[in-house]
């Protein structure tokens, strides 16, 4: 994954399987995620936070809802996208 960390300069970093699996399991439990979960993928894919939006949702059997770039500052458009039937 790539992160800017505290430097502001993107750099590639490795993340082991166990910490990512633990984070995923914790988030599924903490948010009571299941197959009915719909989660907005808001962070850019190149940003490390996107893993927290995508992996737990898919691991729980839920649906990742992608946003359009223009929706980023249009919250009503994002809410409409999330609420759409599957």
CORLIN-V923040 format. One record per pair of residues at least 24 apart in sequence whose ideal C-beta (glycine too) atoms are under 6 Angstrom apart, sorted by sequence separation. I is the first residue (numbers start at 1). GAP is how many residues later the second one is. D is the distance in Angstrom with one decimal. If there is no record, write none. Layout:
i=I gap=GAP d=D
i=I gap=GAP d=D
This chain:
i=37 gap=25 d=3.2
i=38 gap=25 d=4.9
i=39 gap=25 d=5.8
i=40 gap=25 d=5.1
i=41 gap=25 d=5.0
i=34 gap=26 d=5.6
i=35 gap=26 d=3.9
i=33 gap=27 d=3.8
i=38 gap=27 d=5.6
i=28 gap=28 d=5.0
i=27 gap=29 d=4.1
i=33 gap=29 d=5.8
i=24 gap=31 d=5.0
i=24 gap=32 d=4.8
i=28 gap=32 d=4.9
i=24 gap=35 d=5.3
i=40 gap=42 d=5.5
i=2 gap=44 d=5.4
i=38 gap=44 d=5.8
i=3 gap=45 d=4.5
i=1 gap=47 d=5.1
